[in-house]
Amino acid sequence: MQGLVRGLVWLSVILFGLGLVQGCRSGDSAGDVQPTEIPSDATTYQLKGIVVASDAAKGIVSVDSEAIPGLMGAMTMPYKLAQPGIATELHPGDRITARLRISGATSVIDQIVVTAQARPDYKPSKSYNVPATGQAVPDFKLLNQSGKTIDFDQFRGKVLLVTFIYTRCPLPDYCIRMSRNFADVQKQLAADPQLYGKTHLLSISFDPAYDTPKVLRSYGSAYAGRGAFSHWDFAVPPSAELDAVDEFFDVGVSSGSNNTLTHSLSTAVIAPDGKIFRWYPNNDWTPSAVVDDIKQAGAQ
């Protein structure tokens, strides 16, 4: 009985956060919908289910979900999307997994992956790859903090650690955490000169319009130090190739308010043979754990 009561309480919170208890605002349109930010201390759950309907104008998708342990039983209900624009890429019958984040009276889902499409003739504007162990990384070209063109293949023979950021990101648990974590990884690797020489770090921006080499150099200096660029590059793909890079590494990006970007996270350990060794789709990883992954990848 206590479990049922707790589930009903949480369900009320979700419904309230979606605006279903108080009713939807009038006059909402697709242009009015803004990305929803959830505090970093939100409670998170894994959601699996089948899309019943999606509403791009409200940024909501209805899902016939499996039971969510610790929250509620299987049921069909609407969920607010952290990135409203992806509603157009979700279709009735699609099977999805997602992260449900609840904080106070607000809830959203993000990190959505379509595991099976209802019909093969759906052609979304972007088709995201989920990086898998052993998958070869394409030889993407990038422009680094020194205005030099670099590519993935030039790091063959080394373990390459890659993450995605943009320099204007204001959230401490997103780009700022990734850059601080990389600074910690850099420090741990430097303590082992032999390992340091067999590794390289790469922070990739998905904001080419703003993150010029000059901006990346200034940003990178704050984390890597001016003398560390030989081991840690800050780079951005050309605008024409940005989508291909984002899609391969499963980085979803949409425009937010006040020049911000709503985005997912992606960090990858790439083995010396240029293939994915480990991929992290979140901010839960620790520098020490990644250094262990780097050691294992280099030992293959």
C-alpha positions in Angstrom: 0.0 0.0 0.0 2.8 2.4 0.8 4.4 1.8 -2.6 1.0 2.5 -4.3 0.6 5.8 -2.3 4.2 6.8 -3.1 3.5 6.1 -6.8 0.4 8.2 -6.8 2.1 11.1 -5.1 4.9 11.1 -7.6 2.3 10.8 -10.4 0.6 13.9 -9.1 4.0 15.7 -9.1 4.6 14.8 -12.7 1.1 15.8 -13.8 1.5 19.1 -12.0 4.9 19.7 -13.6 3.3 19.1 -17.0 0.6 21.6 -16.4 -2.1 19.0 -16.6 -3.5 19.7 -13.1 -3.9 23.4 -13.7 -4.6 23.2 -17.4 -2.5 24.2 -20.4 -1.8 27.8 -21.1 -3.8 29.3 -24.0 -2.0 30.6 -27.1 1.0 28.2 -26.9 2.6 27.6 -30.3 5.7 25.8 -31.5 7.6 29.1 -31.5 6.7 29.8 -27.9 8.0 26.5 -26.5 11.3 26.9 -24.7 13.7 24.2 -23.5 13.2 23.3 -19.9 16.1 23.3 -17.5 16.0 21.0 -14.5 18.3 21.5 -11.4 21.3 19.2 -11.2 19.9 17.6 -8.0 16.8 16.3 -9.8 15.7 12.7 -9.1 16.2 10.6 -12.3 14.5 7.5 -13.6 14.9 5.3 -16.7 11.8 5.3 -18.9 11.1 2.7 -21.6 8.0 2.5 -23.7 6.1 3.1 -26.9 5.2 6.5 -28.3 1.5 7.0 -28.5 1.4 10.6 -29.7 3.7 13.7 -29.9 2.7 17.4 -29.9 5.4 19.7 -31.3 3.4 22.8 -30.4 3.5 22.0 -26.7 6.8 20.0 -26.7 5.1 17.0 -25.2 5.1 13.3 -26.1 2.7 10.7 -24.8 4.3 7.3 -24.0 2.8 3.9 -23.1 5.6 3.2 -20.6 6.7 0.2 -18.7 6.7 0.3 -14.9 9.3 2.7 -13.5 10.7 1.1 -10.4 10.4 3.3 -7.3 8.0 5.6 -9.0 4.9 4.1 -10.7 3.5 1.1 -12.5 3.1 0.8 -16.3 0.8 3.4 -17.7 0.2 5.8 -20.6 0.8 9.5 -19.9 2.3 12.7 -21.5 5.8 13.8 -20.7 7.4 17.2 -21.3 10.5 17.2 -23.5 13.6 19.0 -22.3 14.2 19.7 -26.0 10.8 20.5 -27.5 12.0 20.4 -31.1 12.6 16.7 -31.1 8.8 16.0 -30.9 8.7 16.1 -34.7 11.2 13.1 -34.7 9.0 10.9 -32.4 6.2 9.0 -34.1 3.4 6.8 -32.8 4.6 3.2 -32.4 8.3 4.2 -32.0 10.0 2.3 -29.1 12.1 4.7 -27.0 14.3 4.9 -23.9 14.7 8.1 -22.0 15.8 9.7 -18.8 12.9 11.1 -16.6 14.1 14.0 -14.4 11.9 15.2 -11.5 12.6 18.3 -9.4 9.8 19.8 -7.2 6.8 20.4 -9.4 8.8 20.1 -12.7 9.6 17.1 -14.7 11.0 16.5 -18.2 12.5 13.7 -20.3 15.7 13.8 -22.2 18.5 11.6 -23.5 15.9 10.0 -25.8 16.9 7.1 -28.0 14.6 5.6 -30.6 15.4 1.9 -30.3 12.9 0.8 -32.9 11.0 2.8 -35.5 7.3 2.1 -36.1 7.7 2.5 -39.8 11.0 2.5 -41.8 9.7 5.3 -44.0 10.0 7.9 -41.3 12.9 10.1 -42.2 13.9 12.4 -39.3 16.0 15.5 -40.1 18.8 13.9 -38.1 19.6 10.3 -37.4 21.7 9.9 -34.3 24.2 7.1 -33.8 24.6 5.5 -30.4 28.4 5.0 -30.1 29.2 1.3 -29.4 32.3 -0.4 -28.3 34.4 -1.4 -31.3 32.8 1.1 -33.6 35.3 2.9 -35.9 35.3 6.7 -35.5 35.2 8.6 -38.9 38.1 10.9 -39.7 36.3 14.1 -38.8 38.2 17.4 -39.5 38.2 20.2 -36.8 39.6 23.7 -36.4 41.5 24.0 -33.1 42.4 26.8 -30.7 45.4 27.7 -32.8 43.5 28.0 -36.0 45.0 24.7 -37.2 43.0 22.0 -38.9 43.3 18.7 -37.0 41.6 15.3 -37.6 40.8 12.2 -35.7 43.2 10.0 -37.7 46.2 12.0 -36.5 45.7 10.6 -33.0 45.9 7.0 -34.1 48.3 5.1 -31.9 47.2 7.0 -28.8 44.2 6.8 -26.5 42.0 9.8 -27.4 39.5 11.1 -24.8 36.8 13.2 -26.4 34.0 15.3 -24.9 31.5 18.0 -26.1 31.1 21.5 -24.8 30.4 25.1 -25.8 32.2 28.0 -24.1 29.1 30.0 -23.2 27.4 27.1 -21.3 26.3 28.4 -17.9 25.4 25.1 -16.2 27.9 23.8 -13.6 26.9 20.1 -14.2 27.2 20.2 -18.0 30.1 21.8 -20.0 31.8 23.3 -16.9 31.9 19.9 -15.2 33.2 18.2 -18.4 36.0 20.7 -18.6 36.9 20.5 -14.9 36.8 16.7 -15.1 39.1 16.8 -18.2 41.5 19.1 -16.2 41.5 16.5 -13.5 42.2 13.7 -16.0 45.0 15.8 -17.5 46.6 16.2 -14.1 46.3 12.5 -13.3 47.8 11.5 -16.7 50.7 14.0 -16.2 51.7 12.2 -13.0 52.6 9.2 -15.2 54.8 10.5 -18.0 54.8 7.2 -19.9 51.0 7.2 -20.0 50.8 10.9 -20.7 52.8 10.4 -23.9 50.3 7.8 -25.1 47.2 9.9 -24.7 45.5 13.0 -25.9 42.4 15.0 -24.8 40.0 16.7 -27.2 37.1 19.0 -26.2 34.8 19.7 -29.2 32.5 22.7 -29.4 29.1 22.4 -31.2 28.9 26.3 -31.4 31.0 27.2 -34.4 29.3 30.6 -34.9 30.7 31.8 -31.5 33.5 29.5 -30.6 36.3 30.8 -32.9 39.9 29.7 -32.4 40.5 32.8 -30.3 37.5 32.1 -28.0 38.5 28.4 -27.7 42.1 29.4 -26.8 40.9 31.7 -24.1 38.5 29.2 -22.7 41.0 26.3 -22.9 43.7 28.3 -21.2 41.4 28.6 -18.1 41.3 24.8 -17.8 44.4 23.4 -19.5 46.9 26.2 -19.0 48.6 27.8 -22.0 51.3 25.2 -22.0 49.0 22.2 -22.2 47.5 22.6 -25.7 50.1 20.1 -27.0 48.2 17.4 -25.1 44.7 18.9 -25.0 43.0 20.4 -28.0 39.9 22.6 -28.0 38.3 22.5 -31.4 35.1 22.9 -33.5 33.9 21.3 -36.7 33.2 23.4 -39.7 29.6 24.4 -39.8 29.0 22.1 -42.8 30.2 19.1 -40.9 28.8 19.9 -37.5 25.7 17.8 -37.9 27.7 14.7 -38.9 29.9 15.0 -35.8 27.0 15.6 -33.5 25.0 12.7 -34.9 27.9 10.2 -34.7 28.5 11.0 -31.0 24.8 11.3 -30.2 25.0 15.0 -29.2 21.5 16.6 -29.5 21.6 20.4 -29.6 18.8 23.0 -29.9 18.6 26.7 -29.4 17.7 28.0 -25.9 17.0 31.5 -24.6 19.6 34.2 -24.0 22.1 32.7 -26.5 22.2 29.4 -24.7 22.0 25.9 -26.2 20.1 23.0 -24.8 22.2 19.9 -25.3 22.9 16.3 -24.3 26.3 15.1 -23.1 28.7 12.7 -24.8 32.2 11.6 -23.7 34.1 8.9 -25.4 37.4 6.9 -24.8 38.8 6.1 -28.3 41.4 3.3 -28.4 44.7 3.6 -30.3 43.1 1.8 -33.3 40.5 4.6 -33.7 37.6 2.6 -32.3 35.2 3.4 -29.4 36.4 1.8 -26.2 33.9 3.4 -23.8 31.1 5.9 -24.2 29.5 8.0 -21.5 26.1 9.7 -22.4 25.9 11.6 -19.1 27.8 13.5 -16.4 28.1 10.6 -13.9 31.6 9.5 -14.8 34.5 10.4 -12.6 38.0 11.4 -13.7 39.6 8.4 -11.9 37.2 5.9 -13.6 38.0 7.4 -17.0 41.8 7.2 -16.4 41.2 3.5 -15.6 39.4 3.2 -18.9 42.3 5.0 -20.7 44.8 2.5 -19.2 42.7 -0.5 -20.3 42.2 1.0 -23.8 45.9 1.5 -24.1 46.7 -2.0 -23.0 44.6 -3.7 -25.7 
